[in-house]
Structure formats: C-alpha cells, structure tokens
Amino acid sequence: MAGTAELVRGHWTRGEPGRDAPQELVIALYRWWVVAMAFKIAGATWDICWHFRWLRDDFAPPHLINTVGTVIVIGLVVFHTYTGIGVDRATLRWLQWGLGIFLVAAPLDVINHRINGLDITAWSPSHALLYLGTGLMSIGLIRGWARYGGGDRYYYPITCFLWFTVVDNFLFLNQHQEYGVLGLAAWERGTPYAEDSLLQFAADDLGRPLDRVAVEHFTLPVPDWVYPSWATITALGTLLLARRLVGRRWTATTIAGGYLVFRCVAWGLLAAAGFPISTVPFFLLGGALAIDLSFWLAPRIRPFAGAAVVTAVTYAALWLQQTYIAAPPVDYWSVLYTVVLFAAVWSLLAYLLDTEHGRRSWQRLVSRGQMMTGARESTTPKP
C-alpha cells in the first residue's frame, strides 16, 4: 500500500492517455477499480432488499456503501484523466461518460423519490440512467484491463470479475421479481416482509385498498415474459461475448458460477440479519454451461444451433427451479421470440468478430467514434 501511494504521488503530473507508467502502478489502479465496483455492487444488492422492507431513506446504509464505491470511482477517473496512466483515449471516454451519466442520474433519482416517493419498480427512467452509467464504466474497465492488465498473476480472475459486473448490472433489474415472488407469498401467509407504511404506499399509488392486487402490483409489477427473456438476452448474451473475447474454456460457466456464489452469500447474510429474501437464478448456470459447450459446434451453425440449445436449456432449467425450488412467474411462450432474438444477437457478434467484412465494418464504426472523441488507438476486436 505504501509503495502504491508513493507511485501515485510520483506520477501525479499531467499526461496524455496511453502514457508510460510502471506496470505495478497500472495494476494497482485496476485493483482499486475492483474494490470500488465491489462496494457499489454490495450496496446495490442490499439496497433492493432494503426497499422491500422499508420506505426509502436517502442516507440508508446501502446507499452509504454504494457512495463509498462511487467516491473511489471518482478519484480513479480523476487520476486517469489528469495523468493519462492506465487508459487509452477510447477507454477513458467510456469511464468518463459512464461516471458522468451516473453522477447526473443520482440527484435525478433523489428528486424523483422526493416527488413520487418510493419507485414501485426497479424499471424506472432514473434507475435506467444509473444502470447505464455503471454499464459504460464496466465496458471501459474491460477494455482497459484487456489492454493494460497483462502480466498480472490475477489477470483471469479480475477479467472474470469485470465481466461479472456487467452481468450483475443487467440482472439487478430481475431482482425485483426475485424478491417480489417471495414477498407476495409472505404477505399471503400473513407474515409480510414489508412494514405497513410501505404496503400502504403501494396501495395508495394504485388508488385502491391494501389488498392482494395492490401488493402484487408492488411485488411483481412487470409482465411474466420479462424475467426469462431479459435474463437470456442480456445476461447470457454478456456471457456469450465474454466467452468469445476472453477465449478460455468454461469462462461463461465460471462467471455465472461466481455470480451465483455471490448471490447465495448475500442471501445468507441478509437472511441472518432478518431482511427479506429472494429467489436465486440458479437456472443461469445451465445456460452458461450450454454456451461454453456450444463452442464445440461448427462456426457456421453455431449462432443458430447454439442459440436454440442455450435458450432451451435455460428455460428448462428455469422450469425445474420453479417446480422444485422457487422462481418468479414465467410466461414460457416467450421462448419463441427469445430464441429468435438471442440468435440475432449471436449472429451479429459472430459477424463482427469472426468475419473479415464484419471486422472492417467494426473498424469503420470505431474510426467514426474516434473522430468524435479524438481517440487515436485502434479498438478492432481480435479474432
């Protein structure tokens, strides 16, 4: 720690992105990014649980934990911007835009809550901006770490963690249904997780008495097709991209397994502290395993056969979980359009990453982005 602080002080001078610096310093910066994102994820995970029990409080402990992570992020982005160390121009833009959107979204979310009280759903415009900002930062981190993190003995674990942040960011929205299905069941048993004022707020928001309809509107506010479709297209799509770009066997399964371990640990800690509990999306492990195995298929048929297999395995695993453990309500007919959309995503990725014409198209797109941002470095994906 003392050595890192000395390196930071010694390199606190103005520089352009891509500036040469000791590898020890660069790796230390990205490890601090891991710490920052861990704080943000821990705070967010506790936060959604908190809102299924109490009305919102700006200074609730989950918000403070998330704020610690945000403060570290601000310090890191300032250091990267001023010194140019550990980033190229394109990476820096991802980090700056992500942080900027997040910092704009945070007060907008506070204002929204001041005017409207508790958001009944995680799927709100102010929340969407928070997710967008975090997602852009994660993309920048993955890009920067791939370019500058080589040689670190923890390169692969950190790579998996950075992809984990993207998966967690997408699946955070699904946690509303995962908490909601058990929250509704608890209310039906006569032992609700939520305090009376929270449930009454949900009823008042709908303009009706505090009955099952009002509680269901609060706990499960989105259509039943959203949960499986969103998980398959976004989370498993992210795992597919991670497997393709990282290039190591079982990468998708490793990231999904790490996410589920995290959710189980969080479940245990929150349950021990008396907080509401959620279902855990164990079905994702089946989809991730199917992604890794699909890379044994011939490249020409992989986007279509792979999408069919992954989607079928995911929905089957979700049915098993719903039958024998617990899961949110699911519209299983959604598999018909989910598989089409997932195949389209897979085909687009294969076109951009695995064909010469696609790589040229990607390069033209990147070149336009570089002209807009002033970036000079190539970001052509490696085959």
C-alpha positions in Angstrom: 0.0 0.0 0.0 2.8 2.4 0.9 4.6 1.6 -2.3 1.5 2.3 -4.4 0.9 5.6 -2.7 4.5 6.6 -3.4 4.0 5.7 -7.1 0.8 7.7 -7.2 2.5 10.8 -5.8 5.4 10.3 -8.1 3.3 10.2 -11.2 0.7 12.9 -10.3 1.7 15.0 -13.3 -0.3 16.0 -16.4 -0.1 13.5 -19.2 -1.9 12.2 -22.3 -3.9 8.9 -22.3 -1.6 6.0 -23.0 1.3 7.5 -21.0 4.0 5.1 -20.0 4.0 4.1 -16.3 5.2 1.3 -14.1 3.1 -1.8 -14.6 2.9 -2.1 -10.8 1.0 1.3 -10.7 -1.3 0.4 -13.6 -2.3 -3.0 -12.0 -2.8 -1.3 -8.6 -5.2 1.2 -10.2 -7.3 -1.6 -11.7 -7.3 -3.5 -8.4 -8.7 -0.3 -6.8 -11.4 -0.4 -9.5 -12.2 -3.9 -8.3 -12.6 -2.6 -4.8 -14.8 0.3 -5.9 -17.1 -1.9 -8.0 -17.3 -4.4 -5.2 -18.6 -1.6 -2.8 -21.1 -0.5 -5.5 -22.4 -4.0 -6.1 -22.6 -4.8 -2.4 -24.5 -1.5 -1.7 -26.9 -2.1 -4.6 -27.6 -5.7 -3.6 -28.5 -4.6 0.0 -30.5 -1.6 -1.4 -33.1 -3.6 -3.3 -33.6 -5.8 -0.3 -33.9 -2.7 1.9 -36.7 -1.3 -0.3 -38.8 -4.5 0.1 -38.9 -3.8 3.8 -38.9 0.0 4.4 -39.8 3.2 2.7 -36.9 4.9 1.1 -34.2 6.8 3.1 -31.5 8.9 1.3 -29.0 8.0 4.0 -29.8 4.3 4.4 -26.7 2.1 5.0 -26.9 0.5 1.5 -26.8 4.0 -0.1 -23.7 4.9 2.0 -21.9 1.7 1.0 -22.6 2.4 -2.7 -21.4 6.0 -2.1 -18.1 4.7 -0.8 -17.6 2.9 -4.1 -18.7 5.9 -6.1 -16.1 8.2 -4.3 -13.3 5.7 -5.1 -14.5 5.7 -8.8 -14.4 9.5 -8.9 -10.9 9.5 -7.6 -9.8 6.9 -10.1 -11.4 8.7 -13.1 -9.8 12.0 -12.0 -6.4 10.3 -11.8 -6.7 8.6 -15.2 -7.9 11.8 -16.8 -5.2 14.0 -15.3 -2.2 11.7 -15.7 -3.2 9.6 -18.7 -2.0 6.4 -16.9 -3.7 3.1 -17.4 -6.0 4.1 -20.2 -6.0 5.0 -23.9 -8.4 7.7 -25.1 -11.3 5.4 -26.0 -11.1 3.6 -22.6 -11.0 7.0 -20.9 -14.1 8.2 -22.7 -16.1 5.1 -21.6 -15.1 5.7 -18.0 -15.8 9.5 -18.2 -19.2 9.1 -19.9 -20.2 6.3 -17.5 -19.3 8.3 -14.4 -20.9 11.5 -15.8 -24.2 9.7 -16.5 -24.2 8.1 -13.1 -23.5 11.4 -11.3 -26.3 13.1 -13.3 -28.7 10.2 -12.6 -28.1 10.1 -8.8 -29.6 13.5 -8.0 -32.4 12.9 -10.6 -33.3 9.8 -8.7 -33.3 11.6 -5.4 -35.6 14.3 -6.9 -37.8 11.6 -8.4 -38.2 10.0 -4.9 -38.8 13.4 -3.3 -41.7 13.9 -5.7 -43.1 10.4 -6.1 -41.9 8.6 -3.0 -40.8 5.0 -3.5 -40.4 3.8 -7.1 -42.8 0.8 -7.3 -40.4 -0.9 -9.8 -36.7 -1.1 -10.5 -37.6 -0.4 -14.1 -37.8 3.4 -13.9 -36.1 6.1 -16.1 -33.9 7.5 -13.2 -32.8 3.9 -12.3 -32.2 3.2 -16.0 -29.7 6.1 -16.1 -27.9 4.6 -13.1 -27.6 1.2 -14.8 -26.4 2.9 -18.0 -23.7 4.8 -16.3 -22.5 1.7 -14.4 -22.6 -0.4 -17.6 -20.5 2.1 -19.6 -17.9 2.2 -16.8 -17.8 -1.6 -16.8 -17.2 -1.7 -20.6 -14.3 0.8 -20.2 -12.8 -1.3 -17.4 -12.9 -4.5 -19.5 -11.4 -2.7 -22.4 -8.6 -1.0 -20.4 -7.8 -4.2 -18.4 -7.5 -6.2 -21.6 -5.1 -3.7 -22.9 -3.0 -2.9 -19.8 -3.5 -5.7 -17.3 -1.4 -8.4 -19.0 1.3 -9.9 -16.8 -0.7 -9.7 -13.5 -1.0 -13.1 -11.9 -4.6 -12.4 -11.1 -5.4 -11.3 -14.7 -8.0 -14.0 -15.4 -9.9 -13.7 -12.0 -10.0 -9.9 -12.4 -11.2 -10.3 -16.1 -14.0 -12.6 -14.9 -14.9 -10.1 -12.1 -15.2 -7.2 -14.6 -17.5 -9.3 -16.8 -19.4 -10.2 -13.6 -20.1 -6.5 -13.1 -21.8 -6.4 -16.5 -23.9 -9.5 -15.7 -24.8 -8.1 -12.3 -25.8 -4.8 -13.7 -28.2 -6.4 -16.2 -29.7 -8.9 -13.7 -30.2 -6.3 -11.0 -33.5 -5.4 -12.7 -34.7 -9.0 -12.4 -34.1 -9.0 -8.7 -37.3 -7.1 -8.3 -39.3 -10.1 -9.4 -37.0 -12.4 -7.4 -37.7 -10.6 -4.2 -41.3 -9.9 -5.2 -42.4 -13.5 -5.7 -41.4 -14.4 -2.1 -42.6 -11.0 -0.8 -46.1 -11.7 -2.2 -46.0 -15.2 -0.7 -45.0 -13.8 2.7 -48.0 -11.4 2.6 -50.4 -14.2 1.7 -49.1 -16.2 4.7 -49.9 -13.2 6.9 -46.2 -12.5 7.7 -45.3 -9.7 5.3 -41.7 -8.7 4.9 -42.6 -5.0 4.3 -43.6 -2.6 7.0 -47.2 -1.3 6.9 -46.4 2.1 5.6 -44.6 0.6 2.6 -47.5 -1.6 1.7 -50.0 1.2 2.2 -47.9 3.4 -0.1 -48.1 0.7 -2.7 -51.9 0.6 -2.3 -52.2 4.4 -2.5 -50.1 4.5 -5.6 -52.6 2.2 -7.3 -55.6 4.0 -5.8 -57.2 1.0 -4.1 -57.4 -0.6 -0.7 -54.5 -2.6 0.7 -55.4 -6.0 -0.9 -53.7 -8.7 -2.9 -54.0 -6.7 -6.1 -52.1 -3.8 -4.6 -49.4 -6.0 -3.1 -49.0 -7.9 -6.3 -48.7 -4.6 -8.2 -45.8 -3.7 -5.9 -44.0 -7.0 -5.8 -44.5 -8.2 -9.4 -45.0 -5.1 -11.5 -43.8 -6.3 -14.9 -45.2 -8.9 -17.3 -44.3 -12.5 -16.8 -42.4 -12.7 -20.1 -39.8 -10.1 -19.0 -38.0 -12.2 -16.4 -36.8 -15.1 -18.6 -36.4 -13.0 -21.8 -34.3 -10.4 -20.1 -32.1 -12.9 -18.4 -31.5 -14.9 -21.6 -30.8 -12.0 -24.0 -28.8 -9.7 -21.7 -27.1 -11.8 -19.1 -26.4 -14.9 -21.2 -25.6 -12.6 -24.2 -23.0 -11.0 -22.0 -21.6 -14.4 -21.0 -21.5 -15.3 -24.7 -19.5 -12.2 -25.5 -17.2 -12.9 -22.6 -16.5 -16.4 -23.7 -15.8 -15.2 -27.2 -13.4 -12.4 -26.3 -11.7 -14.0 -23.3 -11.2 -17.1 -25.3 -10.8 -19.6 -22.4 -12.9 -22.7 -21.9 -15.6 -22.5 -19.3 -15.4 -18.7 -19.0 -19.1 -18.3 -19.2 -19.7 -21.0 -16.6 -17.0 -19.5 -14.3 -18.6 -16.1 -14.4 -22.1 -17.4 -13.9 -20.9 -19.6 -11.1 -19.2 -16.7 -9.4 -22.4 -14.6 -9.7 -24.5 -17.4 -8.1 -22.0 -17.8 -5.3 -22.2 -14.1 -4.6 -26.0 -14.2 -4.6 -26.0 -17.2 -2.2 -23.6 -15.5 0.2 -25.7 -12.3 0.1 -28.8 -14.3 0.6 -27.4 -16.0 3.7 -26.1 -12.7 5.2 -29.4 -10.8 4.6 -31.5 -13.7 5.9 -29.3 -13.9 9.0 -29.9 -10.2 9.6 -33.7 -10.6 9.3 -34.0 -8.9 5.9 -36.3 -10.1 3.1 -35.0 -13.0 1.0 -35.2 -13.6 -2.8 -35.0 -16.4 -5.2 -31.6 -17.0 -6.7 -31.4 -17.6 -10.5 -29.7 -21.0 -10.5 -31.1 -21.6 -13.9 -28.4 -19.3 -15.4 -25.8 -22.0 -14.7 -27.4 -24.3 -17.2 -27.5 -21.6 -19.9 -23.8 -20.6 -19.2 -22.7 -24.3 -19.4 -24.6 -24.6 -22.7 -22.8 -21.5 -24.0 -19.4 -23.0 -23.2 -20.3 -26.3 -24.8 -21.7 -24.7 -27.9 -18.2 -23.6 -28.9 -17.6 -27.2 -29.9 -20.2 -26.7 -32.7 -19.0 -25.7 -36.2 -18.8 -21.9 -36.5 -21.3 -21.7 -39.4 -24.1 -23.3 -37.5 -23.1 -22.1 -34.0 -25.2 -18.9 -33.9 -28.5 -20.7 -34.7 -27.9 -24.1 -33.2 -26.2 -22.6 -30.2 -29.0 -20.1 -29.6 -31.6 -22.8 -29.8 -29.7 -25.1 -27.4 -28.9 -22.3 -24.9 -32.4 -20.9 -24.8 -34.0 -24.4 -24.5 -31.6 -25.3 -21.7 -32.2 -22.0 -19.9 -36.0 -22.3 -20.0 -35.9 -26.0 -19.0 -33.6 -25.1 -16.0 -35.9 -22.3 -15.1 -38.9 -24.7 -15.1 -37.1 -27.1 -12.9 -36.1 -24.3 -10.5 -39.7 -23.0 -10.4 -41.0 -26.5 -9.8 -38.7 -27.7 -7.2 -37.2 -24.6 -5.5 -38.8 -21.2 -6.3 -38.7 -18.7 -9.1 -40.8 -15.7 -10.3 -43.8 -16.2 -12.6 -42.8 -17.1 -16.1 -44.5 -16.9 -19.5 -43.0 -20.0 -21.2 -44.4 -19.0 -24.6 -41.8 -16.2 -24.5 -39.2 -18.8 -25.5 -40.5 -18.5 -29.1 -39.3 -14.9 -29.6 -36.5 -15.1 -27.1 -34.7 -17.7 -29.1 -35.1 -15.6 -32.3 -33.7 -12.5 -30.5 -30.8 -14.5 -29.0 -29.9 -16.0 -32.3 -29.9 -12.5 -33.8 -27.6 -11.3 -31.1 -25.3 -14.3 -31.6 -25.3 -13.8 -35.3 -24.4 -10.1 -35.0 -21.5 -10.9 -32.7 -20.2 -13.7 -35.0 -20.4 -11.3 -37.9 -18.5 -8.5 -36.2 -15.9 -10.7 -34.5 -15.4 -13.7 -36.9 -15.6 -12.4 -40.4 -13.2 -10.1 -42.3 -16.0 -7.9 -43.7 -17.5 -7.6 -40.2 -14.2 -6.6 -38.7 -13.8 -3.9 -41.5 -17.4 -2.7 -40.7 -16.5 -2.6 -37.0 -13.3 -0.7 -37.8 -15.2 1.9 -39.8 -17.6 2.3 -36.9 -14.8 2.6 -34.4 -13.0 5.1 -36.7 -16.0 7.4 -36.7 -16.2 7.1 -32.9 -12.5 8.0 -32.7 -13.1 11.1 -34.8 -15.9 12.1 -32.5 -13.9 11.5 -29.3 -10.4 12.4 -30.5 -9.2 8.8 -29.8 -6.3 7.6 -32.0 -5.9 4.0 -30.9 -7.5 1.1 -32.8 -10.1 -1.0 -30.9 -10.6 -3.6 -33.6 -11.7 -6.8 -31.9 -9.1 -9.6 -32.1 -10.2 -12.8 -33.6 
